[in-house]
Amino acid sequence: MDDSTKTAKLTIDGKDYELPIHSPTAGPDVLDIRKLYAQAGVFTYDPGYTSTASCDSTITFIDGDEGVLLHRGYPIDQLAGKSHYLEVCYLLLYGELPSPAELEDFEHRVTNHTMLHEQMMNFFRGFRRDAHPMAVMVGVVGAMSAFYHDSTDITDEWQREVASIRLIAKMPTIAAMAYKYTIGQPFEYPRNDLDYASNFLRMCFAVPAEEYVVNPILARAMDRIFTLHADHEQNASTSTVRLASSSGANPFACIAAGIACLWGPAHGGANQACLEMLKEIGTPDRIPEFIARAKDKNDPFRLMGFGHRVYKNHDPRATVMKESADEVLELLGVENNPTLQVAKELEKQALEDPYFAEKKLFPNVDFYSGIILEAMGFPTSMFTPIFALSRTVGWVSQWKEMIADPQNKIGRPRQLYLGETARDYVDIEKR
């Protein structure tokens, strides 16, 4: 953060206050209001924190107007096209791309931490058989603090490192076991001879009765889904992880809080909502009807998977995800899947419609990732757990950055109080 001499003048009831302005390496300047309450006795009001920088960070930068997403300075399309998920994990965690030896060591450490403590299986069996996989993940990840006592001391740098590797390594195992439990199949243990994405697919779809061979095209598509969801700056779940960790809570509790926040349909459920919309449309011949509804301002229907709250030009992740979607659909076909037939035709008609171009309602990453996961055979209930798996490295990187920040203090948002002022208690017989 640039501690320049730039300042802003705020006048309240005729009295002037000078507020420092900090210039980032990218993005808008930031007005420093930390001393505003002490000096002027006022708070700022910003519901949703949409204009408030709650921290400084060196991990991820987003410019929504220009469609830019950078991880440690590297554009997301380059990382998704040339790199792979565990290399991006290393970049997010440590700040630089690894050397071949560093990457080999990191991959070895992650691969050899993928197994869960055997007694943790009892947690899965304690849930109802129809429990949502996200409910299972929140509980099991939070319970990790009861099993891995040697990595809960956040003041110990080595313990923070061990916790980071454990979370990244074990999350695919937890997500896959949550899926297996809900469909009544036996758990598949991780295999150290498989890469990260292939291992996850095998744990989800293999059964003891026959051999399962991971298709490399599906593994690559899965790896891209992981990569494109790895981090997204100070979103709701990341802010939740940071706020939880500001109290000194153990890392497993903080990540469980992030998973719980991600579960909300306004956050992590976007690709699930997209697939549910495609199923509502039903058949390609009904697409014009739904496009007309989307254009009607008086109709509450919205085309899910088009446009983005942050990206006002295009979603830089969507281009790469579309490539994977095309590869997966070519491999698996869409002939026998009406939902995927609707998806391909809706994409075509929307991209050709001037209305969508004018409104910049482009297919986003959720549209394409939903198509890929549906084609692979995942139920919509698994879409958000896969998002949580992918985002774990982002949460962990932000958590580590915050813990090491000397400015770190417990989060304490303020409020605009509109309730009753002080009044005397009235005895019950007088009410």
C-alpha positions in Angstrom: 0.0 0.0 0.0 1.4 3.4 -1.0 1.5 5.8 1.9 1.5 8.9 -0.2 0.7 12.4 0.9 -2.6 12.5 -0.9 -5.5 13.5 1.3 -9.2 14.2 1.1 -11.0 16.9 3.1 -14.3 16.0 4.9 -16.4 18.8 6.3 -18.8 18.0 9.1 -20.8 20.9 10.6 -18.2 23.4 9.4 -15.2 21.5 10.8 -12.7 20.0 8.4 -11.0 16.6 8.7 -8.2 15.4 6.6 -8.3 11.7 5.6 -5.3 10.0 4.0 -5.7 8.5 0.5 -3.8 5.3 -0.3 -3.0 4.3 -3.9 -2.9 0.6 -4.7 -0.8 -1.0 -7.4 -4.1 -1.5 -9.4 -7.6 -0.4 -8.9 -9.2 2.8 -7.4 -7.6 4.9 -4.6 -8.8 4.1 -1.1 -9.9 6.6 1.5 -8.5 5.8 4.9 -11.3 6.3 7.5 -9.7 4.3 10.4 -9.4 7.4 12.6 -12.7 9.1 11.5 -14.7 7.9 14.5 -12.0 9.0 17.0 -11.6 12.4 15.4 -15.1 13.2 14.3 -17.4 10.9 16.2 -19.1 9.5 13.1 -19.3 6.1 11.3 -19.6 5.5 7.6 -22.6 3.6 6.2 -22.0 1.0 3.6 -24.5 -2.0 3.6 -22.8 -5.0 1.9 -19.4 -3.2 2.2 -19.6 -2.6 -1.6 -17.5 0.6 -1.3 -15.3 -0.4 1.7 -11.9 -2.0 1.6 -11.7 -4.2 4.7 -8.1 -5.2 4.2 -5.1 -4.9 2.0 -4.1 -7.9 0.0 -1.5 -9.1 -2.6 -3.4 -12.2 -3.8 -6.1 -11.5 -6.3 -7.2 -8.4 -8.3 -10.4 -8.0 -10.2 -11.4 -5.2 -12.6 -15.0 -6.0 -13.3 -15.5 -3.2 -15.9 -12.6 -4.5 -18.0 -13.1 -8.2 -17.4 -9.8 -8.7 -15.6 -9.0 -11.3 -13.0 -5.4 -11.6 -11.8 -3.8 -14.1 -9.3 -0.6 -12.6 -8.0 -0.5 -10.6 -11.3 -1.1 -13.5 -13.7 -4.2 -13.4 -15.9 -6.7 -16.2 -15.1 -7.0 -17.2 -18.8 -3.2 -17.8 -19.0 -3.3 -19.8 -15.7 -6.3 -21.9 -16.8 -4.9 -22.5 -20.3 -1.2 -23.2 -19.5 -1.1 -24.2 -15.8 -3.0 -26.6 -13.6 -4.8 -26.4 -10.3 -2.0 -27.4 -7.8 0.4 -25.0 -9.5 -2.1 -22.3 -9.1 -2.5 -23.4 -5.4 1.2 -22.9 -5.0 1.0 -19.5 -6.6 -1.8 -18.3 -4.4 -0.2 -19.6 -1.2 3.3 -18.5 -1.7 3.1 -15.6 -4.2 5.2 -16.9 -7.1 5.1 -19.7 -9.6 7.1 -22.7 -8.4 10.2 -24.1 -9.9 9.9 -27.7 -11.1 11.5 -29.0 -7.9 9.2 -26.8 -5.7 6.1 -28.0 -7.6 7.1 -31.6 -7.3 7.6 -31.2 -3.5 4.3 -29.4 -3.2 2.4 -32.0 -5.2 4.0 -34.7 -3.1 3.0 -33.0 0.2 -0.6 -32.5 -1.0 -0.9 -36.1 -2.4 0.3 -37.7 0.8 -2.2 -35.8 3.0 -5.4 -36.8 1.1 -6.5 -39.5 3.5 -8.8 -38.8 6.4 -8.4 -40.0 9.9 -10.3 -43.3 9.9 -12.5 -42.3 12.9 -13.8 -39.4 10.9 -15.9 -41.9 8.9 -18.2 -42.0 12.0 -19.2 -38.4 11.3 -20.5 -39.2 7.8 -22.6 -42.0 9.2 -24.1 -39.8 11.8 -25.9 -37.8 9.1 -29.3 -38.7 7.6 -28.9 -40.5 4.3 -30.6 -37.7 2.5 -28.4 -35.0 4.0 -27.2 -32.3 1.6 -23.5 -32.7 0.8 -22.8 -29.1 1.9 -24.3 -29.9 5.4 -21.9 -32.8 5.6 -18.9 -30.8 4.5 -19.6 -28.0 7.0 -19.8 -30.5 9.8 -16.8 -32.7 8.8 -14.4 -29.8 8.0 -15.3 -28.1 11.4 -14.7 -31.5 13.1 -11.1 -31.6 11.7 -10.0 -29.4 14.6 -10.9 -32.4 16.9 -8.6 -34.7 15.1 -5.6 -32.6 14.0 -4.5 -30.8 17.2 -1.0 -30.3 15.8 -2.2 -27.7 13.3 -4.6 -25.5 15.2 -2.2 -23.0 16.8 -2.4 -20.0 14.5 0.5 -18.3 16.1 2.9 -21.1 14.9 3.9 -20.6 11.3 4.7 -24.3 10.8 1.3 -25.3 12.1 -0.4 -22.8 9.7 1.5 -24.4 6.9 0.5 -27.9 7.9 -3.2 -26.9 8.3 -3.0 -25.3 4.8 -1.7 -28.4 3.1 -4.2 -30.6 5.0 -7.2 -28.6 4.0 -6.3 -28.5 0.3 -5.4 -32.2 0.3 -8.4 -33.5 2.2 -11.2 -31.4 0.8 -11.6 -33.6 -2.3 -11.8 -36.7 -0.1 -14.4 -35.0 2.1 -16.5 -33.8 -0.8 -16.3 -37.2 -2.6 -17.3 -39.1 0.6 -20.2 -36.7 1.2 -21.4 -37.5 -2.3 -20.9 -41.3 -1.9 -22.8 -41.2 1.4 -25.8 -39.5 0.0 -26.1 -42.0 -2.9 -25.5 -45.0 -0.6 -22.3 -46.2 -2.1 -19.1 -47.3 -0.2 -16.4 -44.7 0.2 -13.4 -44.8 -2.2 -10.1 -44.0 -0.7 -7.7 -41.6 -2.4 -4.9 -43.0 -4.7 -1.4 -41.5 -4.6 -0.7 -42.4 -8.2 -3.4 -40.1 -9.6 -3.4 -36.3 -10.1 -5.6 -34.1 -8.0 -8.6 -33.9 -10.4 -8.4 -37.5 -11.5 -8.3 -38.6 -7.9 -11.4 -36.7 -7.1 -13.3 -38.1 -10.1 -12.3 -41.6 -9.2 -13.4 -41.1 -5.5 -16.8 -39.9 -6.8 -17.5 -42.4 -9.5 -15.5 -45.6 -8.9 -17.2 -48.6 -7.2 -15.5 -51.7 -5.8 -17.2 -54.0 -8.3 -15.3 -52.9 -11.3 -12.2 -51.0 -12.5 -12.6 -47.2 -13.1 -10.3 -45.4 -15.5 -10.4 -41.6 -15.5 -10.8 -40.0 -18.9 -8.1 -37.4 -19.4 -10.5 -34.9 -21.1 -12.9 -35.1 -18.1 -9.9 -34.8 -15.7 -8.7 -31.7 -17.5 -12.1 -30.1 -17.5 -12.4 -30.9 -13.7 -9.0 -29.3 -13.1 -10.1 -26.2 -15.0 -13.2 -25.9 -12.9 -11.0 -26.1 -9.8 -8.6 -23.5 -11.2 -11.2 -21.0 -12.3 -12.9 -21.0 -8.9 -9.7 -21.0 -6.8 -10.0 -17.4 -5.5 -12.2 -14.4 -6.3 -10.9 -11.6 -4.0 -13.0 -10.4 -1.0 -16.3 -12.1 -1.8 -18.8 -13.1 0.8 -17.3 -16.4 1.8 -13.7 -15.1 1.8 -14.8 -12.2 3.9 -16.5 -14.7 6.2 -13.3 -16.7 6.6 -11.3 -13.5 7.3 -13.9 -12.3 9.9 -13.9 -15.7 11.6 -10.2 -15.8 11.7 -9.9 -12.3 13.1 -11.1 -13.7 16.4 -8.2 -16.2 16.5 -10.4 -19.2 15.6 -8.6 -22.4 14.4 -8.2 -22.7 10.6 -10.7 -25.6 10.3 -13.5 -23.6 12.0 -12.7 -20.6 9.7 -12.9 -22.7 6.5 -16.1 -24.4 7.7 -17.6 -20.9 8.1 -16.6 -20.1 4.6 -18.3 -23.3 3.3 -21.5 -22.4 5.2 -21.5 -18.9 3.6 -20.8 -20.4 0.1 -23.9 -22.6 0.6 -26.1 -19.6 0.1 -27.9 -19.6 -3.3 -26.8 -16.0 -3.9 -23.2 -17.0 -3.7 -22.1 -20.6 -4.5 -25.4 -21.9 -5.9 -25.3 -20.0 -9.2 -24.4 -23.0 -11.4 -27.0 -25.1 -9.7 -29.6 -22.4 -10.3 -28.5 -22.3 -14.0 -29.1 -26.1 -14.4 -32.5 -25.9 -12.7 -33.4 -23.1 -15.1 -32.3 -25.3 -18.1 -34.5 -28.1 -16.8 -37.4 -25.7 -16.4 -37.1 -24.7 -20.0 -37.2 -28.4 -20.8 -36.9 -28.6 -24.6 -35.1 -26.4 -27.2 -38.4 -25.3 -28.8 -39.4 -23.4 -25.6 -36.2 -21.3 -25.6 -37.8 -18.3 -27.5 -40.5 -18.2 -24.9 -38.0 -17.9 -22.1 -35.9 -15.4 -23.9 -38.9 -13.2 -24.4 -39.7 -13.5 -20.7 -36.1 -12.5 -19.8 -36.6 -9.3 -21.9 -39.9 -8.5 -20.3 -39.3 -6.0 -17.4 -42.5 -7.0 -15.8 -41.7 -10.7 -15.7 -39.6 -11.9 -12.7 -37.9 -14.6 -14.7 -34.2 -14.2 -15.1 -31.8 -16.1 -17.4 -29.4 -17.7 -14.8 -25.8 -18.1 -15.9 -25.8 -14.9 -18.0 -24.1 -11.7 -16.9 -22.2 -11.3 -13.7 -22.5 -8.9 -10.7 -18.8 -8.1 -10.8 -17.9 -8.4 -14.5 -19.6 -5.7 -16.6 -17.9 -6.5 -19.9 -17.2 -10.3 -19.9 -16.3 -13.0 -17.5 -12.6 -13.8 -18.2 -13.1 -17.3 -16.8 -16.0 -18.1 -19.2 -13.9 -18.3 -22.4 -11.6 -21.0 -21.0 -14.6 -22.8 -19.4 -16.4 -22.8 -22.8 -13.5 -24.6 -24.4 -13.7 -27.4 -21.7 -17.5 -27.5 -22.1 -17.2 -28.0 -25.8 -14.6 -30.8 -25.3 -16.7 -32.6 -22.7 -19.9 -32.4 -24.8 -18.1 -33.7 -27.8 -16.7 -36.6 -25.8 -20.0 -37.5 -24.0 -22.5 -36.2 -26.5 -25.8 -34.4 -25.8 -28.1 -36.6 -27.9 -29.6 -38.4 -24.8 -29.5 -35.4 -22.4 -32.3 -32.9 -23.1 -30.9 -30.5 -20.5 -27.6 -30.2 -22.4 -29.5 -29.9 -25.7 -31.3 -26.9 -24.2 -28.0 -25.4 -22.9 -26.3 -25.6 -26.3 -29.2 -24.0 -28.1 -29.8 -21.3 -25.5 -26.1 -20.4 -25.7 -26.4 -20.1 -29.5 -29.6 -18.0 -29.5 -28.5 -15.7 -26.7 -25.1 -15.0 -28.3 -26.9 -14.1 -31.6 -29.5 -11.9 -30.0 -28.6 -8.1 -30.1 -30.5 -7.5 -26.8 -28.1 -9.7 -24.8 -25.1 -8.1 -26.5 -26.4 -4.6 -25.7 -27.1 -5.6 -22.0 -23.8 -7.5 -21.8 -25.6 -10.6 -20.7 -22.9 -13.0 -21.8 -22.7 -16.7 -20.6 -20.6 -16.7 -17.5 -18.4 -19.3 -15.8 -21.4 -20.7 -13.9 -23.3 -21.5 -17.1 -20.4 -23.5 -18.5 -19.3 -25.2 -15.3 -22.9 -26.3 -14.7 -23.0 -27.8 -18.2 -19.8 -29.7 -17.6 -20.8 -31.1 -14.2 -24.2 -32.1 -15.5 -22.5 -33.9 -18.4 -20.1 -35.7 -16.1 -23.0 -37.1 -14.1 -22.9 -34.9 -11.0 -26.3 -34.1 -9.4 -26.9 -30.4 -8.8 -26.5 -31.0 -5.1 -22.8 -31.6 -5.7 -22.2 -28.3 -7.6 -21.6 -26.2 -4.5 -19.4 -28.7 -2.7 -17.2 -28.8 -5.8 -17.1 -25.0 -5.7 -16.1 -25.2 -2.0 -13.4 -27.7 -2.8 -12.0 -25.4 -5.5 -12.2 -22.2 -3.3 -10.5 -23.8 -0.3 -7.0 -22.7 -1.5 -8.3 -19.1 -1.9 -9.7 -19.1 1.6 -6.5 -20.6 3.0 -4.3 -18.1 1.2 -6.4 -15.2 2.5 -6.4 -16.7 6.0 -2.6 -17.0 6.0 -2.2 -13.5 4.7 -4.5 -12.1 7.4 -2.8 -14.0 10.2 0.6 -12.7 9.2 -0.6 -9.1 8.8 0.6 -6.9 11.7 -2.5 -4.7 11.2 -4.8 -7.7 11.9 -7.5 -7.0 14.5 -10.8 -8.6 15.4 -13.5 -7.6 13.0 -16.1 -5.3 14.4 -18.5 -3.7 11.9 -20.5 -0.7 13.0 -24.2 0.0 12.5 -26.8 2.7 11.9 -29.0 2.1 14.9 -32.7 2.9 14.2 -34.3 1.2 17.2 -35.8 2.6 20.4 -33.9 4.9 22.6 -33.5 4.1 26.4 -36.8 3.4 28.2 -37.7 2.1 31.6 -38.8 -1.5 32.2 -42.6 -1.9 32.8 -43.7 -4.5 35.3 -45.8 -7.3 33.6 -49.0 -6.5 35.6 -48.9 -2.9 34.2 -48.6 -3.9 30.5 
